Amino acid sequence: MAERSMIFPAAEFRDRTARLQAAMAGAGLGALLLTSAADIFYVTGFLTRFWESPARPWFVVVPAAGAPVAVIPEIGAALMRRTWLSDIRTWEAPDPRDDGIGLLAETLCGLVPERGRIGLPMGPETALRMPLADHDALGRRIAPRLFADATACLRRVREIKSGAEIARVRAICAITGRAFDRVPEFARPGCPLEAVFRAFQIACLSEGADWVSYVAGAAGPDGYADVISPADARPLTGGDVLMLDTGAVREGYFCDFDRNFAIGPVSEAVRRTHGALWEATEQVLGAIRPGLRACDVHRMLCEALQRRGAEPAGGRLGHGLGLALTEWPSLSALDETPLRAGMVLTLEPGAVVRPGRLLVHEEVVVLHETGAELLSPRAPSELPEIGG
């Protein structure tokens, strides 16, 4: 009989755990404490939207050897039993007197020697999902054991996606690509932007997304002022550029790419800038390789835009992707992370159309030893026109 698990075969989670344990051994860690949704999913397959409630903390401990131990509220026990884990310790939560801290301290003390170090992600793009007061209390209860920063261990393992993970990202990119193909059905001149957002989310769900965690975008003449705004009631108008950017989810994995549409005829400056973004992305798609640094790709995108007469927008120009909408690394001028085969990345160049107006262009790729493979359906080289 196949071993019980969710989303992936149990062997997938055993391999992830083994790679984490190898990194922990190199860092001298006796255990790794995980508290966030993405990290806990990574080693268990525990997938639920119940994370939206902040009322309860959740803990998974990865020991130096053997399977992880779940220390969780009783409400999650039935679901956790559907994963590959067998050691599941629970308490009735929420409990204002002791919300799992006593049980967690007992678990850690049973797994880690008195002078041992317990890894906890503390660096960039990590978060502690438990009350700070409880963290302080836990530190006192496990003493003389100490917490140590495990960001590097976790990051270097999670950055490299397995074939099964890449297949999930490819699947949600295809789903979202089909939703983007339907945008001309509902993004017509006169339609309020907020209605476009709602219709696009419905399209993602009807095409097969489990949920749409993130939708942003904008519309305006000669581009837009920012790329993170919620929708308003302003109707689409001839001459606008409409941009939609989404992080839809399938089986726990995100896509993250955008598409631009012209609402009727648009200015020559818009078409020229869109062409520069498309061509710069195409050039870097053919040149990106393992061994380059994240900052090298940022430089390549900027230089490719400048050679085409476009002014690069500020900020990073892409990032990692997987169990979170954005992961390590950042394609920025300051991030020297070496790129490795198995990384899933977005290429997200932006360019200024005129002061206060820009366009952005985003695709999803996976790096192989021989170069990049597109996971998102490639955007058209010519800006699509709606309602012309």
C-alpha positions as YAML, in Angstrom:
chain: A
units: angstrom
residues:
- id: 1
  name: MET
  ca: [0.00, 0.00, 0.00]
- id: 2
  name: ALA
  ca: [1.31, 3.49, -0.88]
- id: 3
  name: GLU
  ca: [2.37, 5.61, 2.08]
- id: 4
  name: ARG
  ca: [-0.17, 8.22, 3.12]
- id: 5
  name: SER
  ca: [0.47, 11.83, 2.04]
- id: 6
  name: MET
  ca: [-1.22, 14.92, 0.62]
- id: 7
  name: ILE
  ca: [-0.47, 16.62, -2.74]
- id: 8
  name: PHE
  ca: [2.74, 14.64, -3.39]
- id: 9
  name: PRO
  ca: [3.94, 11.09, -2.68]
- id: 10
  name: ALA
  ca: [5.49, 10.77, 0.77]
- id: 11
  name: ALA
  ca: [8.89, 10.23, -0.88]
- id: 12
  name: GLU
  ca: [8.82, 13.87, -2.01]
- id: 13
  name: PHE
  ca: [8.50, 15.10, 1.58]
- id: 14
  name: ARG
  ca: [11.09, 12.62, 2.84]
- id: 15
  name: ASP
  ca: [13.57, 13.98, 0.31]
- id: 16
  name: ARG
  ca: [12.85, 17.59, 1.31]
- id: 17
  name: THR
  ca: [13.28, 16.72, 4.98]
- id: 18
  name: ALA
  ca: [16.55, 14.90, 4.29]
- id: 19
  name: ARG
  ca: [17.94, 17.90, 2.41]
- id: 20
  name: LEU
  ca: [16.94, 20.20, 5.27]
- id: 21
  name: GLN
  ca: [18.58, 17.87, 7.77]
- id: 22
  name: ALA
  ca: [21.81, 17.83, 5.77]
- id: 23
  name: ALA
  ca: [21.83, 21.64, 5.81]
- id: 24
  name: MET
  ca: [21.03, 21.63, 9.55]
- id: 25
  name: ALA
  ca: [23.94, 19.29, 10.24]
- id: 26
  name: GLY
  ca: [26.28, 21.62, 8.39]
- id: 27
  name: ALA
  ca: [25.05, 24.53, 10.53]
- id: 28
  name: GLY
  ca: [25.25, 22.61, 13.80]
- id: 29
  name: LEU
  ca: [21.49, 22.66, 14.48]
- id: 30
  name: GLY
  ca: [19.79, 20.04, 16.60]
- id: 31
  name: ALA
  ca: [16.30, 20.83, 15.29]
- id: 32
  name: LEU
  ca: [14.45, 23.26, 13.05]
- id: 33
  name: LEU
  ca: [11.27, 24.98, 14.25]
- id: 34
  name: LEU
  ca: [8.81, 25.99, 11.51]
- id: 35
  name: THR
  ca: [5.80, 28.24, 12.12]
- id: 36
  name: SER
  ca: [4.69, 29.66, 8.75]
- id: 37
  name: ALA
  ca: [2.20, 28.21, 6.27]
- id: 38
  name: ALA
  ca: [4.70, 27.82, 3.42]
- id: 39
  name: ASP
  ca: [7.42, 26.22, 5.55]
- id: 40
  name: ILE
  ca: [5.03, 23.80, 7.23]
- id: 41
  name: PHE
  ca: [3.49, 22.84, 3.88]
- id: 42
  name: TYR
  ca: [6.98, 22.31, 2.47]
- id: 43
  name: VAL
  ca: [7.81, 19.46, 4.85]
- id: 44
  name: THR
  ca: [4.31, 18.04, 5.46]
- id: 45
  name: GLY
  ca: [1.88, 18.80, 2.61]
- id: 46
  name: PHE
  ca: [-0.53, 20.29, 5.18]
- id: 47
  name: LEU
  ca: [-2.67, 22.53, 2.94]
- id: 48
  name: THR
  ca: [-5.54, 24.60, 4.34]
- id: 49
  name: ARG
  ca: [-6.97, 28.11, 4.08]
- id: 50
  name: PHE
  ca: [-7.40, 28.06, 7.85]
- id: 51
  name: TRP
  ca: [-4.15, 30.02, 8.04]
- id: 52
  name: GLU
  ca: [-6.30, 33.10, 7.41]
- id: 53
  name: SER
  ca: [-7.29, 32.92, 11.09]
- id: 54
  name: PRO
  ca: [-4.66, 34.40, 13.42]
- id: 55
  name: ALA
  ca: [-6.23, 32.84, 16.51]
- id: 56
  name: ARG
  ca: [-4.02, 29.74, 16.62]
- id: 57
  name: PRO
  ca: [-0.28, 29.13, 16.20]
- id: 58
  name: TRP
  ca: [0.99, 26.01, 14.39]
- id: 59
  name: PHE
  ca: [4.37, 24.34, 14.85]
- id: 60
  name: VAL
  ca: [6.36, 21.66, 13.06]
- id: 61
  name: VAL
  ca: [9.73, 20.52, 14.40]
- id: 62
  name: VAL
  ca: [12.27, 18.96, 12.04]
- id: 63
  name: PRO
  ca: [14.67, 16.90, 14.20]
- id: 64
  name: ALA
  ca: [18.27, 16.14, 13.32]
- id: 65
  name: ALA
  ca: [17.15, 12.73, 12.04]
- id: 66
  name: GLY
  ca: [13.81, 11.10, 11.35]
- id: 67
  name: ALA
  ca: [10.41, 12.47, 10.41]
- id: 68
  name: PRO
  ca: [9.13, 15.89, 11.52]
- id: 69
  name: VAL
  ca: [6.88, 16.24, 14.55]
- id: 70
  name: ALA
  ca: [3.67, 18.30, 14.34]
- id: 71
  name: VAL
  ca: [2.68, 20.31, 17.44]
- id: 72
  name: ILE
  ca: [-0.67, 21.76, 16.45]
- id: 73
  name: PRO
  ca: [-4.14, 22.75, 17.66]
- id: 74
  name: GLU
  ca: [-6.53, 19.82, 17.93]
- id: 75
  name: ILE
  ca: [-8.74, 21.34, 15.20]
- id: 76
  name: GLY
  ca: [-6.04, 20.48, 12.65]
- id: 77
  name: ALA
  ca: [-5.32, 16.92, 13.75]
- id: 78
  name: ALA
  ca: [-7.63, 15.17, 11.29]
- id: 79
  name: LEU
  ca: [-6.12, 17.01, 8.32]
- id: 80
  name: MET
  ca: [-2.54, 16.53, 9.54]
- id: 81
  name: ARG
  ca: [-3.21, 12.78, 9.81]
- id: 82
  name: ARG
  ca: [-3.77, 12.81, 6.04]
- id: 83
  name: THR
  ca: [-0.13, 13.83, 5.56]
- id: 84
  name: TRP
  ca: [2.87, 11.51, 5.86]
- id: 85
  name: LEU
  ca: [3.53, 12.49, 9.49]
- id: 86
  name: SER
  ca: [2.69, 10.04, 12.26]
- id: 87
  name: ASP
  ca: [3.90, 11.99, 15.34]
- id: 88
  name: ILE
  ca: [1.16, 14.58, 15.83]
- id: 89
  name: ARG
  ca: [0.87, 16.26, 19.23]
- id: 90
  name: THR
  ca: [-2.12, 18.50, 19.92]
- id: 91
  name: TRP
  ca: [-3.67, 20.88, 22.43]
- id: 92
  name: GLU
  ca: [-7.09, 22.51, 22.63]
- id: 93
  name: ALA
  ca: [-6.62, 25.98, 21.19]
- id: 94
  name: PRO
  ca: [-6.89, 28.85, 21.62]
- id: 95
  name: ASP
  ca: [-5.74, 28.62, 25.22]
- id: 96
  name: PRO
  ca: [-4.80, 32.01, 26.72]
- id: 97
  name: ARG
  ca: [-3.01, 30.28, 29.62]
- id: 98
  name: ASP
  ca: [-0.66, 28.20, 27.44]
- id: 99
  name: ASP
  ca: [-1.29, 28.16, 23.70]
- id: 100
  name: GLY
  ca: [0.86, 25.16, 22.87]
- id: 101
  name: ILE
  ca: [4.09, 26.54, 24.35]
- id: 102
  name: GLY
  ca: [4.35, 23.92, 27.09]
- id: 103
  name: LEU
  ca: [3.81, 21.10, 24.62]
- id: 104
  name: LEU
  ca: [6.26, 22.61, 22.14]
- id: 105
  name: ALA
  ca: [8.92, 23.13, 24.82]
- id: 106
  name: GLU
  ca: [8.52, 19.51, 25.95]
- id: 107
  name: THR
  ca: [8.90, 18.35, 22.34]
- id: 108
  name: LEU
  ca: [12.01, 20.43, 21.68]
- id: 109
  name: CYS
  ca: [13.65, 19.41, 24.94]
- id: 110
  name: GLY
  ca: [13.02, 15.77, 24.09]
- id: 111
  name: LEU
  ca: [14.70, 16.11, 20.70]
- id: 112
  name: VAL
  ca: [17.61, 18.48, 21.33]
- id: 113
  name: PRO
  ca: [20.43, 18.08, 23.88]
- id: 114
  name: GLU
  ca: [20.69, 20.68, 26.64]
- id: 115
  name: ARG
  ca: [23.51, 22.57, 24.92]
- id: 116
  name: GLY
  ca: [21.95, 22.20, 21.49]
- id: 117
  name: ARG
  ca: [20.88, 24.90, 19.04]
- id: 118
  name: ILE
  ca: [17.39, 25.11, 17.56]
- id: 119
  name: GLY
  ca: [17.09, 26.70, 14.13]
- id: 120
  name: LEU
  ca: [14.43, 29.32, 13.50]
- id: 121
  name: PRO
  ca: [14.12, 31.37, 10.28]
- id: 122
  name: MET
  ca: [15.01, 34.94, 11.27]
- id: 123
  name: GLY
  ca: [16.21, 36.63, 8.09]
- id: 124
  name: PRO
  ca: [14.71, 38.44, 5.09]
- id: 125
  name: GLU
  ca: [11.42, 37.11, 3.73]
- id: 126
  name: THR
  ca: [10.72, 35.05, 6.86]
- id: 127
  name: ALA
  ca: [8.20, 35.69, 9.62]
- id: 128
  name: LEU
  ca: [7.58, 34.29, 13.09]
- id: 129
  name: ARG
  ca: [3.94, 33.20, 13.23]
- id: 130
  name: MET
  ca: [3.46, 33.13, 16.97]
- id: 131
  name: PRO
  ca: [3.06, 35.85, 19.60]
- id: 132
  name: LEU
  ca: [6.39, 37.43, 20.50]
- id: 133
  name: ALA
  ca: [5.61, 36.98, 24.19]
- id: 134
  name: ASP
  ca: [5.13, 33.24, 23.60]
- id: 135
  name: HIS
  ca: [8.45, 33.09, 21.75]
- id: 136
  name: ASP
  ca: [10.17, 34.71, 24.73]
- id: 137
  name: ALA
  ca: [8.47, 32.27, 27.10]
- id: 138
  name: LEU
  ca: [9.49, 29.34, 24.91]
- id: 139
  name: GLY
  ca: [13.11, 30.50, 25.00]
- id: 140
  name: ARG
  ca: [13.07, 30.46, 28.79]
- id: 141
  name: ARG
  ca: [11.48, 27.01, 28.95]
- id: 142
  name: ILE
  ca: [13.98, 25.35, 26.62]
- id: 143
  name: ALA
  ca: [17.10, 26.94, 28.19]
- id: 144
  name: PRO
  ca: [20.00, 26.33, 28.12]
- id: 145
  name: ARG
  ca: [19.17, 25.40, 24.53]
- id: 146
  name: LEU
  ca: [19.39, 28.43, 22.25]
- id: 147
  name: PHE
  ca: [17.69, 29.63, 19.08]
- id: 148
  name: ALA
  ca: [19.88, 30.24, 16.03]
- id: 149
  name: ASP
  ca: [19.11, 31.76, 12.63]
- id: 150
  name: ALA
  ca: [18.26, 29.00, 10.14]
- id: 151
  name: THR
  ca: [17.34, 31.24, 7.20]
- id: 152
  name: ALA
  ca: [20.27, 30.11, 5.06]
- id: 153
  name: CYS
  ca: [19.49, 26.40, 5.62]
- id: 154
  name: LEU
  ca: [15.85, 26.80, 4.70]
- id: 155
  name: ARG
  ca: [16.46, 29.18, 1.82]
- id: 156
  name: ARG
  ca: [19.08, 27.10, 0.01]
- id: 157
  name: VAL
  ca: [16.86, 24.03, 0.15]
- id: 158
  name: ARG
  ca: [13.58, 25.70, -0.80]
- id: 159
  name: GLU
  ca: [15.16, 27.71, -3.64]
- id: 160
  name: ILE
  ca: [15.67, 24.52, -5.67]
- id: 161
  name: LYS
  ca: [12.37, 23.07, -6.87]
- id: 162
  name: SER
  ca: [11.82, 19.39, -7.52]
- id: 163
  name: GLY
  ca: [10.29, 18.15, -10.74]
- id: 164
  name: ALA
  ca: [6.96, 17.74, -8.93]
- id: 165
  name: GLU
  ca: [7.06, 21.36, -7.73]
- id: 166
  name: ILE
  ca: [7.92, 22.66, -11.19]
- id: 167
  name: ALA
  ca: [4.99, 20.71, -12.62]
- id: 168
  name: ARG
  ca: [2.64, 22.44, -10.15]
- id: 169
  name: VAL
  ca: [3.92, 25.90, -11.09]
- id: 170
  name: ARG
  ca: [3.62, 25.03, -14.78]
- id: 171
  name: ALA
  ca: [0.03, 23.91, -14.22]
- id: 172
  name: ILE
  ca: [-1.11, 27.08, -12.45]
- id: 173
  name: CYS
  ca: [0.66, 29.20, -15.08]
- id: 174
  name: ALA
  ca: [-1.31, 27.39, -17.81]
- id: 175
  name: ILE
  ca: [-4.57, 27.90, -15.90]
- id: 176
  name: THR
  ca: [-3.90, 31.61, -15.48]
- id: 177
  name: GLY
  ca: [-2.81, 31.92, -19.10]
- id: 178
  name: ARG
  ca: [-6.24, 30.67, -20.17]
- id: 179
  name: ALA
  ca: [-7.85, 33.24, -17.87]
- id: 180
  name: PHE
  ca: [-5.77, 36.01, -19.45]
- id: 181
  name: ASP
  ca: [-6.96, 34.83, -22.88]
- id: 182
  name: ARG
  ca: [-10.52, 35.59, -21.72]
- id: 183
  name: VAL
  ca: [-9.82, 39.19, -20.67]
- id: 184
  name: PRO
  ca: [-11.19, 40.65, -23.95]
- id: 185
  name: GLU
  ca: [-14.56, 39.05, -23.09]
- id: 186
  name: PHE
  ca: [-15.09, 41.34, -20.09]
- id: 187
  name: ALA
  ca: [-12.56, 44.21, -20.21]
- id: 188
  name: ARG
  ca: [-14.47, 46.48, -22.59]
- id: 189
  name: PRO
  ca: [-14.44, 50.28, -22.85]
- id: 190
  name: GLY
  ca: [-16.76, 51.68, -20.18]
- id: 191
  name: CYS
  ca: [-16.36, 48.71, -17.83]
- id: 192
  name: PRO
  ca: [-15.27, 49.72, -14.29]
- id: 193
  name: LEU
  ca: [-11.85, 48.44, -13.33]
- id: 194
  name: GLU
  ca: [-13.26, 46.81, -10.18]
- id: 195
  name: ALA
  ca: [-15.63, 44.75, -12.35]
- id: 196
  name: VAL
  ca: [-12.68, 43.66, -14.52]
- id: 197
  name: PHE
  ca: [-10.82, 42.48, -11.41]
- id: 198
  name: ARG
  ca: [-13.79, 40.44, -10.24]
- id: 199
  name: ALA
  ca: [-14.37, 38.90, -13.67]
- id: 200
  name: PHE
  ca: [-10.70, 38.01, -13.99]
- id: 201
  name: GLN
  ca: [-10.70, 36.23, -10.63]
- id: 202
  name: ILE
  ca: [-13.80, 34.31, -11.69]
- id: 203
  name: ALA
  ca: [-12.04, 33.34, -14.93]
- id: 204
  name: CYS
  ca: [-9.02, 32.03, -12.99]
- id: 205
  name: LEU
  ca: [-11.26, 29.94, -10.73]
- id: 206
  name: SER
  ca: [-13.34, 28.58, -13.60]
- id: 207
  name: GLU
  ca: [-10.18, 27.57, -15.46]
- id: 208
  name: GLY
  ca: [-9.00, 25.51, -12.48]
- id: 209
  name: ALA
  ca: [-7.29, 27.69, -9.87]
- id: 210
  name: ASP
  ca: [-7.96, 26.64, -6.27]
- id: 211
  name: TRP
  ca: [-7.97, 30.26, -5.17]
- id: 212
  name: VAL
  ca: [-6.75, 33.67, -6.32]
- id: 213
  name: SER
  ca: [-4.57, 34.97, -3.55]
- id: 214
  name: TYR
  ca: [-3.44, 38.16, -5.26]
- id: 215
  name: VAL
  ca: [-4.78, 40.40, -8.00]
- id: 216
  name: ALA
  ca: [-3.44, 43.85, -8.67]
- id: 217
  name: GLY
  ca: [-3.34, 46.07, -11.70]
- id: 218
  name: ALA
  ca: [-4.17, 49.44, -13.09]
- id: 219
  name: ALA
  ca: [-5.43, 51.27, -16.13]
- id: 220
  name: GLY
  ca: [-4.64, 54.68, -17.49]
- id: 221
  name: PRO
  ca: [-3.44, 56.68, -20.47]
- id: 222
  name: ASP
  ca: [0.18, 56.00, -21.40]
- id: 223
  name: GLY
  ca: [0.45, 53.33, -18.72]
- id: 224
  name: TYR
  ca: [-0.02, 53.44, -14.96]
- id: 225
  name: ALA
  ca: [1.51, 55.01, -11.87]
- id: 226
  name: ASP
  ca: [2.02, 51.85, -9.80]
- id: 227
  name: VAL
  ca: [1.55, 48.08, -9.97]
- id: 228
  name: ILE
  ca: [0.07, 47.19, -6.56]
- id: 229
  name: SER
  ca: [-3.16, 49.19, -6.36]
- id: 230
  name: PRO
  ca: [-6.60, 47.70, -5.69]
- id: 231
  name: ALA
  ca: [-9.28, 48.37, -8.26]
- id: 232
  name: ASP
  ca: [-11.60, 51.37, -8.22]
- id: 233
  name: ALA
  ca: [-14.79, 52.26, -10.08]
- id: 234
  name: ARG
  ca: [-13.10, 54.26, -12.85]
- id: 235
  name: PRO
  ca: [-14.32, 52.94, -16.22]
- id: 236
  name: LEU
  ca: [-11.88, 51.78, -18.88]
- id: 237
  name: THR
  ca: [-11.45, 54.51, -21.45]
- id: 238
  name: GLY
  ca: [-10.12, 54.56, -24.99]
- id: 239
  name: GLY
  ca: [-6.36, 55.13, -24.95]
- id: 240
  name: ASP
  ca: [-5.87, 53.34, -21.60]
- id: 241
  name: VAL
  ca: [-3.38, 50.59, -20.97]
- id: 242
  name: LEU
  ca: [-4.91, 47.90, -18.75]
- id: 243
  name: MET
  ca: [-2.53, 45.74, -16.69]
- id: 244
  name: LEU
  ca: [-3.57, 42.72, -14.63]
- id: 245
  name: ASP
  ca: [-1.10, 40.91, -12.35]
- id: 246
  name: THR
  ca: [-2.07, 37.80, -10.43]
- id: 247
  name: GLY
  ca: [-0.89, 35.22, -7.95]
- id: 248
  name: ALA
  ca: [-3.33, 32.36, -8.43]
- id: 249
  name: VAL
  ca: [-2.79, 29.06, -6.58]
- id: 250
  name: ARG
  ca: [-3.13, 25.39, -7.50]
- id: 251
  name: GLU
  ca: [-2.27, 22.66, -4.97]
- id: 252
  name: GLY
  ca: [-0.32, 25.15, -2.86]
- id: 253
  name: TYR
  ca: [1.83, 26.61, -5.67]
- id: 254
  name: PHE
  ca: [1.68, 30.12, -7.08]
- id: 255
  name: CYS
  ca: [1.99, 31.68, -10.47]
- id: 256
  name: ASP
  ca: [2.95, 35.34, -10.75]
- id: 257
  name: PHE
  ca: [2.84, 37.05, -14.10]
- id: 258
  name: ASP
  ca: [1.03, 39.98, -15.68]
- id: 259
  name: ARG
  ca: [-0.41, 41.00, -19.02]
- id: 260
  name: ASN
  ca: [-1.04, 44.39, -20.65]
- id: 261
  name: PHE
  ca: [-3.90, 45.30, -22.96]
- id: 262
  name: ALA
  ca: [-4.60, 48.42, -25.01]
- id: 263
  name: ILE
  ca: [-8.15, 49.75, -24.69]
- id: 264
  name: GLY
  ca: [-8.52, 50.97, -28.24]
- id: 265
  name: PRO
  ca: [-5.62, 52.74, -29.99]
- id: 266
  name: VAL
  ca: [-2.79, 53.84, -27.70]
- id: 267
  name: SER
  ca: [0.14, 56.21, -28.16]
- id: 268
  name: GLU
  ca: [3.28, 55.36, -30.06]
- id: 269
  name: ALA
  ca: [5.26, 55.80, -26.83]
- id: 270
  name: VAL
  ca: [3.27, 52.98, -25.23]
- id: 271
  name: ARG
  ca: [3.78, 50.64, -28.15]
- id: 272
  name: ARG
  ca: [7.49, 51.46, -28.31]
- id: 273
  name: THR
  ca: [7.92, 50.84, -24.57]
- id: 274
  name: HIS
  ca: [5.96, 47.59, -24.71]
- id: 275
  name: GLY
  ca: [8.14, 46.43, -27.60]
- id: 276
  name: ALA
  ca: [11.31, 47.25, -25.66]
- id: 277
  name: LEU
  ca: [10.08, 45.28, -22.63]
- id: 278
  name: TRP
  ca: [9.17, 42.27, -24.75]
- id: 279
  name: GLU
  ca: [12.49, 42.29, -26.62]
- id: 280
  name: ALA
  ca: [14.57, 42.79, -23.46]
- id: 281
  name: THR
  ca: [12.79, 39.86, -21.82]
- id: 282
  name: GLU
  ca: [13.34, 37.74, -24.92]
- id: 283
  name: GLN
  ca: [17.05, 38.55, -24.90]
- id: 284
  name: VAL
  ca: [17.49, 37.65, -21.24]
- id: 285
  name: LEU
  ca: [15.41, 34.48, -21.65]
- id: 286
  name: GLY
  ca: [18.07, 33.33, -24.09]
- id: 287
  name: ALA
  ca: [21.01, 34.37, -21.93]
- id: 288
  name: ILE
  ca: [20.13, 33.51, -18.32]
- id: 289
  name: ARG
  ca: [22.12, 30.57, -16.96]
- id: 290
  name: PRO
  ca: [23.02, 28.97, -13.64]
- id: 291
  name: GLY
  ca: [26.17, 30.60, -12.30]
- id: 292
  name: LEU
  ca: [24.99, 34.13, -12.96]
- id: 293
  name: ARG
  ca: [24.04, 36.17, -9.91]
- id: 294
  name: ALA
  ca: [20.64, 37.73, -9.31]
- id: 295
  name: CYS
  ca: [22.23, 41.18, -9.72]
- id: 296
  name: ASP
  ca: [23.68, 40.13, -13.09]
- id: 297
  name: VAL
  ca: [20.19, 39.43, -14.43]
- id: 298
  name: HIS
  ca: [19.00, 42.81, -13.12]
- id: 299
  name: ARG
  ca: [21.87, 44.48, -14.98]
- id: 300
  name: MET
  ca: [21.18, 42.49, -18.16]
- id: 301
  name: LEU
  ca: [17.53, 43.56, -18.19]
- id: 302
  name: CYS
  ca: [18.40, 47.22, -17.57]
- id: 303
  name: GLU
  ca: [21.03, 47.26, -20.29]
- id: 304
  name: ALA
  ca: [18.73, 45.52, -22.76]
- id: 305
  name: LEU
  ca: [16.05, 48.16, -22.16]
- id: 306
  name: GLN
  ca: [18.52, 51.02, -22.47]
- id: 307
  name: ARG
  ca: [19.84, 49.69, -25.79]
- id: 308
  name: ARG
  ca: [16.26, 49.92, -27.05]
- id: 309
  name: GLY
  ca: [15.85, 53.50, -25.90]
- id: 310
  name: ALA
  ca: [13.75, 52.69, -22.82]
- id: 311
  name: GLU
  ca: [14.31, 53.95, -19.29]
- id: 312
  name: PRO
  ca: [14.27, 51.07, -16.74]
- id: 313
  name: ALA
  ca: [11.90, 51.50, -13.83]
- id: 314
  name: GLY
  ca: [13.30, 51.35, -10.32]
- id: 315
  name: GLY
  ca: [13.23, 48.45, -7.89]
- id: 316
  name: ARG
  ca: [13.83, 44.77, -8.44]
- id: 317
  name: LEU
  ca: [13.06, 43.22, -11.81]
- id: 318
  name: GLY
  ca: [11.96, 39.76, -10.74]
- id: 319
  name: HIS
  ca: [12.13, 37.26, -7.89]
- id: 320
  name: GLY
  ca: [11.79, 33.64, -6.84]
- id: 321
  name: LEU
  ca: [8.41, 31.92, -6.90]
- id: 322
  name: GLY
  ca: [6.82, 28.77, -5.50]
- id: 323
  name: LEU
  ca: [4.97, 28.23, -2.24]
- id: 324
  name: ALA
  ca: [4.77, 31.99, -1.80]
- id: 325
  name: LEU
  ca: [3.94, 34.71, -4.28]
- id: 326
  name: THR
  ca: [7.46, 36.02, -3.93]
- id: 327
  name: GLU
  ca: [10.44, 34.02, -2.70]
- id: 328
  name: TRP
  ca: [14.20, 34.37, -2.69]
- id: 329
  name: PRO
  ca: [16.13, 35.71, -4.53]
- id: 330
  name: SER
  ca: [15.39, 39.28, -5.69]
- id: 331
  name: LEU
  ca: [16.59, 40.26, -9.15]
- id: 332
  name: SER
  ca: [17.97, 43.55, -7.85]
- id: 333
  name: ALA
  ca: [21.22, 45.46, -8.09]
- id: 334
  name: LEU
  ca: [22.14, 44.45, -4.53]
- id: 335
  name: ASP
  ca: [21.29, 40.72, -4.47]
- id: 336
  name: GLU
  ca: [24.37, 38.62, -5.22]
- id: 337
  name: THR
  ca: [22.64, 35.24, -4.86]
- id: 338
  name: PRO
  ca: [24.12, 32.74, -7.34]
- id: 339
  name: LEU
  ca: [21.46, 31.30, -9.64]
- id: 340
  name: ARG
  ca: [21.21, 27.50, -9.65]
- id: 341
  name: ALA
  ca: [19.47, 24.92, -11.77]
- id: 342
  name: GLY
  ca: [16.03, 24.19, -10.37]
- id: 343
  name: MET
  ca: [15.22, 27.77, -9.38]
- id: 344
  name: VAL
  ca: [11.82, 29.10, -10.47]
- id: 345
  name: LEU
  ca: [12.01, 32.83, -11.13]
- id: 346
  name: THR
  ca: [9.99, 35.67, -12.55]
- id: 347
  name: LEU
  ca: [11.52, 38.09, -15.05]
- id: 348
  name: GLU
  ca: [9.73, 41.38, -14.40]
- id: 349
  name: PRO
  ca: [11.27, 44.34, -16.20]
- id: 350
  name: GLY
  ca: [9.51, 47.70, -15.99]
- id: 351
  name: ALA
  ca: [10.08, 50.81, -18.09]
- id: 352
  name: VAL
  ca: [9.03, 54.46, -17.91]
- id: 353
  name: VAL
  ca: [6.70, 55.66, -20.67]
- id: 354
  name: ARG
  ca: [6.70, 59.27, -19.45]
- id: 355
  name: PRO
  ca: [7.16, 60.86, -16.02]
- id: 356
  name: GLY
  ca: [4.70, 59.21, -13.63]
- id: 357
  name: ARG
  ca: [3.69, 56.46, -16.10]
- id: 358
  name: LEU
  ca: [5.24, 53.03, -16.62]
- id: 359
  name: LEU
  ca: [4.66, 49.58, -18.07]
- id: 360
  name: VAL
  ca: [5.71, 46.25, -16.54]
- id: 361
  name: HIS
  ca: [6.11, 42.88, -18.23]
- id: 362
  name: GLU
  ca: [6.40, 39.61, -16.28]
- id: 363
  name: GLU
  ca: [7.04, 35.97, -17.15]
- id: 364
  name: VAL
  ca: [7.79, 32.83, -15.11]
- id: 365
  name: VAL
  ca: [10.78, 30.59, -15.90]
- id: 366
  name: VAL
  ca: [12.59, 27.61, -14.45]
- id: 367
  name: LEU
  ca: [16.37, 27.41, -14.74]
- id: 368
  name: HIS
  ca: [17.96, 24.26, -16.14]
- id: 369
  name: GLU
  ca: [21.67, 23.63, -16.58]
- id: 370
  name: THR
  ca: [21.28, 24.59, -20.24]
- id: 371
  name: GLY
  ca: [19.21, 27.75, -19.68]
- id: 372
  name: ALA
  ca: [15.69, 28.95, -18.97]
- id: 373
  name: GLU
  ca: [12.39, 27.27, -19.78]
- id: 374
  name: LEU
  ca: [9.23, 29.36, -19.85]
- id: 375
  name: LEU
  ca: [6.50, 28.17, -17.50]
- id: 376
  name: SER
  ca: [4.07, 30.99, -18.28]
- id: 377
  name: PRO
  ca: [2.56, 31.23, -21.78]
- id: 378
  name: ARG
  ca: [4.68, 33.86, -23.55]
- id: 379
  name: ALA
  ca: [3.06, 37.29, -23.84]
- id: 380
  name: PRO
  ca: [2.38, 38.47, -27.41]
- id: 381
  name: SER
  ca: [5.08, 40.67, -28.91]
- id: 382
  name: GLU
  ca: [2.46, 43.20, -30.02]
- id: 383
  name: LEU
  ca: [0.31, 44.87, -27.37]
- id: 384
  name: PRO
  ca: [-3.18, 43.30, -27.69]
- id: 385
  name: GLU
  ca: [-5.92, 45.82, -28.46]
- id: 386
  name: ILE
  ca: [-9.45, 45.52, -27.03]
- id: 387
  name: GLY
  ca: [-12.42, 47.43, -28.39]
- id: 388
  name: GLY
  ca: [-10.59, 49.10, -31.21]
...
